[in-house]
Amino acid sequence: MVRPAARDVRTALPPPPAEPPTDPTVAAARAINHKIGEPMLEVAPAYLSDIEAADVLALLCDQIGEPLEHGLAARRYALSGDRRALHDAGTEGQTVTGSGP
């Protein structure tokens, strides 16, 4: 039971696409999400789990009018650089504030 879990954790992520996204809106949204994620990491450092980070970020997200799920997704994206973090919260192709397409 532990071996499969360890193997899953160690499995390498697929390589990023060779070319940046052709849609400038998606490229801009990723850059904005990363920039918003950096302050989220300052408030809820990387060593905190998502559950602990949610407790810390709930007030901040409420104050800036951001859904907590988007704040957590931006934090994960800034931490990992993996765009799949944005898919979890449905923020791919839009800014974290939801002003995208």
Residue pairs with C-beta under 8 A, 6 or more apart in sequence:
13 82
16 83
20 27
21 27
21 30
23 93
25 93
25 100
25 101
26 92
26 93
28 95
29 91
29 92
29 93
29 94
29 95
29 100
30 77
30 83
30 86
32 95
32 96
33 73
33 74
33 77
33 78
33 86
33 91
33 95
33 96
34 74
34 77
34 78
34 81
36 71
36 74
36 78
36 95
36 96
36 97
37 74
37 75
37 76
37 77
37 78
37 79
37 96
38 78
40 53
40 57
40 60
40 71
40 72
40 74
40 75
40 78
41 75
41 78
41 79
43 56
43 57
43 60
44 52
44 53
44 56
44 57
44 75
46 79
48 56
50 72
50 76
53 72
53 75
54 68
54 72
57 68
57 71
57 72
57 75
58 68
60 71
61 67
61 68
61 70
61 71
65 97
66 96
66 97
67 89
67 98
69 88
69 89
69 90
70 89
70 91
70 96
70 97
70 98
71 96
72 89
73 85
73 86
73 88
73 89
73 91
73 96
74 86
74 91
74 96
76 82
76 85
76 88
77 83
77 85
77 86
79 85
83 92
86 92
91 100
93 100
93 101
94 100
94 101
